[in-house]
């Protein structure tokens, strides 16, 4: 949805991406908030949470040694100290937005997967699921950045509606609430979905997968320039910046005419070597 060519680089070419401080800090904060719930409710304090940061950082480095490159030129450790301090501030801010002593998540970092009637598989990892005694489901996602402006809120909610669709198809239950917790700005965005919302998301995903399937077969992956291009690792290979993409690794067929594909919505099926699956952000 962001950029078809970037999708190709990541999913088909599997080009490596440099670790970033912002994304890695987000991973660290998520790990801390997940592990905090291992403690009894009365011990879920800001001090206990921030005390988890060094150990979780060590675990990240152990599982992904390449993250050490982030601070390879930080001989005095000053950048690392500032980076860890910012992670602490994000964790501490969470306590002003939610009270973990009153929460008992039903699931944390839950991998979910379902297959639609079309054959398209959806999968993702949900930060937290809360279930009330009456069975109401709340899906919660932590964001370490700032809340989007109102005109961009729908894009942020699409991820949550994606998760809600998966839960609905898996459990037959429409989540009562979707909640985005923005630690960077201290905002909480909520949305209460209905069946019609999830049906629209399902139709959009099917159309999106059809576009992906067509591009996979034809090799036509067009760049979509936006302000986000400044953070892309692959500018040197992007035609928008004078680059040339690597040789396309899949066989291609001639693109169909617009008349052939207009309005087509055949059932989606996986082809050999091309699993029909869409992953949540």
C-alpha positions as CSV (number, residue, x, y, z in Angstrom):
1,X,0.0,0.0,0.0
2,X,2.9,2.3,0.8
3,X,5.0,1.5,-2.3
4,X,4.7,-1.5,-4.6
5,X,8.4,-1.4,-5.5
6,X,9.4,-1.4,-1.8
7,X,7.1,-4.5,-1.4
8,X,9.1,-6.2,-4.1
9,X,12.4,-5.3,-2.6
10,X,11.4,-6.6,0.8
11,X,9.2,-9.7,0.0
12,X,10.5,-10.9,-3.4
13,X,14.1,-9.7,-3.6
14,X,14.5,-10.0,0.2
15,X,17.0,-7.1,0.3
16,X,18.6,-6.5,3.7
17,X,17.6,-3.5,5.6
18,X,19.8,-1.6,8.0
19,X,18.7,-1.6,11.6
20,X,17.4,1.8,12.8
21,X,17.5,3.3,16.2
22,X,13.8,4.2,16.1
23,X,12.5,0.7,15.1
24,X,14.9,-1.0,17.5
25,X,13.8,1.2,20.3
26,X,10.2,0.2,19.5
27,X,11.1,-3.5,19.6
28,X,12.8,-2.9,23.0
29,X,9.8,-1.1,24.5
30,X,7.4,-3.7,23.2
31,X,9.5,-6.4,24.9
32,X,9.5,-4.6,28.2
33,X,5.8,-4.0,28.2
34,X,5.2,-7.6,27.4
35,X,7.5,-8.9,30.1
36,X,6.1,-6.6,32.7
37,X,2.9,-8.6,32.9
38,X,4.9,-11.6,34.1
39,X,4.9,-9.8,37.4
40,X,2.0,-9.8,39.9
41,X,-0.3,-6.8,39.5
42,X,1.0,-5.0,42.5
43,X,4.6,-5.1,41.2
44,X,3.8,-3.6,37.8
45,X,5.4,-0.3,38.6
46,X,7.3,2.2,36.5
47,X,10.5,1.3,38.4
48,X,10.0,-2.4,37.8
49,X,9.3,-1.7,34.1
50,X,12.4,0.5,33.5
51,X,14.5,-2.0,35.4
52,X,13.7,-4.5,32.6
53,X,15.2,-2.4,29.9
54,X,18.9,-3.4,30.2
55,X,18.1,-7.1,30.3
56,X,15.7,-6.9,27.4
57,X,18.4,-4.9,25.4
58,X,20.9,-7.7,26.1
59,X,18.4,-10.3,24.9
60,X,17.8,-8.3,21.7
61,X,21.5,-8.1,21.0
62,X,21.9,-11.8,21.6
63,X,19.1,-12.7,19.2
64,X,20.1,-10.1,16.6
65,X,23.9,-9.3,16.8
66,X,23.6,-7.0,13.9
67,X,21.9,-4.4,16.2
68,X,25.3,-3.7,17.7
69,X,26.0,-1.8,14.5
70,X,23.7,0.9,15.7
71,X,26.3,2.1,18.2
72,X,29.5,0.8,16.6
73,X,31.0,4.3,16.5
74,X,29.8,5.2,20.0
75,X,33.0,4.5,21.9
76,X,32.1,6.5,25.0
77,X,28.6,5.0,25.1
78,X,26.9,8.5,25.1
79,X,24.5,7.8,22.2
80,X,23.5,4.4,23.7
81,X,22.8,6.1,27.0
82,X,20.6,8.7,25.4
83,X,18.9,6.0,23.4
84,X,18.2,3.9,26.5
85,X,17.0,7.0,28.4
86,X,14.5,7.7,25.6
87,X,13.2,4.1,25.9
88,X,12.8,4.7,29.7
89,X,10.7,7.8,29.0
90,X,8.5,6.0,26.6
91,X,7.9,3.1,29.1
92,X,7.2,5.6,31.9
93,X,4.7,7.5,29.8
94,X,2.7,4.4,29.3
95,X,1.8,4.4,33.0
96,X,0.0,7.7,32.4
97,X,-2.1,6.1,29.7
98,X,-2.9,2.7,31.2
99,X,-2.8,1.2,34.6
100,X,-1.2,-2.3,34.3
101,X,-2.2,-3.1,37.9
102,X,-5.8,-3.3,36.7
103,X,-5.1,-5.3,33.5
104,X,-4.8,-9.0,33.0
105,X,-4.2,-9.5,29.3
106,X,-5.6,-12.7,27.8
107,X,-2.8,-12.7,25.2
108,X,0.5,-10.9,24.6
109,X,2.4,-10.8,21.4
110,X,-0.1,-13.3,19.9
111,X,0.6,-14.7,16.5
112,X,-2.7,-15.1,14.6
113,X,-3.4,-16.6,11.2
114,X,-6.6,-17.4,9.3
115,X,-7.6,-18.3,5.7
116,X,-10.4,-16.5,4.0
117,X,-12.9,-18.3,1.7
118,X,-10.9,-17.0,-1.3
119,X,-7.8,-18.9,-0.1
120,X,-6.0,-15.8,1.0
121,X,-4.2,-16.3,4.3
122,X,-3.9,-13.4,6.8
123,X,-1.4,-13.4,9.6
124,X,0.1,-11.0,12.1
125,X,1.2,-10.5,15.7
126,X,-1.1,-8.6,18.1
127,X,0.6,-6.8,21.0
128,X,-2.1,-7.4,23.5
129,X,-5.6,-8.8,23.8
130,X,-7.9,-8.0,26.7
131,X,-11.1,-10.0,27.4
132,X,-13.7,-8.8,29.9
133,X,-15.7,-11.2,32.1
134,X,-18.6,-10.8,29.7
135,X,-16.5,-11.9,26.7
136,X,-15.8,-8.5,25.1
137,X,-12.5,-8.4,23.3
138,X,-10.2,-5.4,23.1
139,X,-7.2,-5.4,20.8
140,X,-4.3,-3.1,21.9
141,X,-1.3,-2.0,19.9
142,X,1.6,0.0,21.3
143,X,3.2,2.7,19.1
144,X,6.4,4.4,20.2
145,X,5.9,7.3,17.7
146,X,3.4,10.1,17.8
147,X,-0.3,9.9,17.0
148,X,-1.1,10.8,13.4
149,X,-3.1,13.9,12.6
150,X,-6.8,13.3,12.2
151,X,-6.7,13.2,8.4
152,X,-4.2,10.3,8.6
153,X,-6.0,8.4,11.4
154,X,-7.7,6.0,9.0
155,X,-4.4,4.7,7.8
156,X,-3.4,3.9,11.3
157,X,-6.7,2.2,12.1
158,X,-6.4,-0.1,9.0
159,X,-3.8,-2.2,10.8
160,X,-6.1,-2.6,13.8
161,X,-9.1,-3.5,11.6
162,X,-6.9,-6.0,9.9
163,X,-6.3,-7.7,13.3
164,X,-10.0,-7.4,14.1
165,X,-10.9,-9.2,10.8
166,X,-8.5,-12.0,11.6
167,X,-10.0,-12.5,15.1
168,X,-13.5,-12.3,13.7
169,X,-12.7,-15.0,11.1
170,X,-10.9,-17.1,13.7
171,X,-13.2,-16.8,16.6
172,X,-16.5,-15.6,15.2
173,X,-16.3,-12.6,17.5
174,X,-16.1,-8.9,16.5
175,X,-13.7,-7.2,18.9
176,X,-15.6,-4.6,21.0
177,X,-12.7,-2.1,20.8
178,X,-9.5,-1.4,18.9
179,X,-7.0,0.7,20.9
180,X,-3.8,2.4,19.7
181,X,-1.5,3.6,22.5
182,X,0.9,6.3,21.2
183,X,3.8,6.5,23.7
184,X,5.6,9.2,21.7
185,X,2.9,11.8,22.2
186,X,0.9,10.3,25.1
187,X,-2.3,9.8,23.1
188,X,-4.8,6.9,23.0
189,X,-6.9,6.3,19.8
190,X,-9.9,4.0,20.1
191,X,-12.3,2.7,17.6
192,X,-15.3,0.3,18.0
193,X,-15.7,-1.8,14.8
194,X,-18.8,-3.3,13.4
195,X,-19.2,-6.2,10.9
196,X,-19.5,-3.8,8.0
197,X,-16.1,-2.3,8.8
198,X,-14.5,-5.7,8.7
199,X,-16.3,-6.7,5.5
200,X,-14.9,-3.6,3.8
201,X,-11.4,-4.4,5.0
202,X,-11.8,-8.0,3.7
203,X,-12.8,-6.6,0.2
204,X,-9.8,-4.2,0.3
205,X,-7.4,-7.0,1.1
206,X,-8.7,-9.2,-1.7
207,X,-8.3,-6.3,-4.1
208,X,-4.8,-5.6,-2.8
209,X,-3.8,-9.2,-3.1
210,X,-5.1,-9.3,-6.7
211,X,-2.9,-6.3,-7.4
212,X,0.1,-8.0,-5.8
213,X,-0.6,-11.2,-7.8
214,X,-0.7,-9.3,-11.0
215,X,2.5,-7.4,-10.3
216,X,4.2,-10.7,-9.3
217,X,3.3,-12.3,-12.6
218,X,4.1,-9.3,-14.8
219,X,7.1,-8.0,-12.8
220,X,5.6,-4.5,-12.9
221,X,6.3,-3.0,-9.5
222,X,6.1,0.8,-9.7
223,X,7.6,3.1,-7.1
224,X,5.2,5.4,-5.3
225,X,7.2,8.5,-4.2
226,X,6.2,10.1,-0.9
227,X,7.9,11.9,2.0
228,X,8.8,8.5,3.4
229,X,11.3,7.9,0.6
230,X,13.8,9.8,2.7
231,X,13.9,6.9,5.2
232,X,14.1,4.1,2.5
233,X,17.2,1.9,2.5
234,X,16.9,1.2,-1.2
235,X,17.1,4.6,-2.9
236,X,20.2,3.5,-4.8
237,X,18.1,0.8,-6.6
238,X,15.0,3.0,-7.1
239,X,14.3,4.6,-10.5
240,X,12.9,7.6,-8.8
241,X,16.4,8.3,-7.6
242,X,18.2,7.3,-10.7
243,X,18.8,3.7,-9.7
244,X,18.1,0.3,-11.3
245,X,16.3,-2.5,-9.5
246,X,18.1,-5.9,-9.4
247,X,17.1,-8.4,-12.1
248,X,13.6,-9.7,-11.4
249,X,14.1,-13.2,-9.9
250,X,10.7,-14.6,-11.1
251,X,9.4,-15.6,-14.5
252,X,7.0,-13.0,-16.0
253,X,4.2,-12.9,-18.5
254,X,3.0,-10.0,-20.6
255,X,0.8,-7.6,-18.7
256,X,-2.9,-7.9,-19.6
257,X,-4.7,-4.9,-21.0
258,X,-6.7,-2.7,-18.8
259,X,-9.9,-4.0,-20.4
260,X,-8.9,-7.6,-19.5
261,X,-8.3,-6.9,-15.8
262,X,-10.9,-4.1,-15.2
263,X,-13.4,-5.3,-12.6
264,X,-11.9,-8.8,-12.3
265,X,-12.3,-10.3,-8.8
266,X,-11.7,-14.0,-9.3
267,X,-11.1,-16.2,-6.2
268,X,-7.5,-15.9,-5.0
269,X,-5.5,-19.1,-5.0
270,X,-1.9,-19.8,-4.1
271,X,0.4,-20.8,-7.0
272,X,3.4,-23.1,-6.6
273,X,6.1,-21.2,-4.8
274,X,3.8,-18.1,-4.3
275,X,1.9,-18.4,-1.1
276,X,-1.2,-16.3,-1.0
277,X,-0.7,-14.5,2.3
278,X,-0.9,-11.0,3.6
279,X,0.8,-10.1,6.8
280,X,-0.3,-7.3,9.2
281,X,2.1,-4.4,9.8
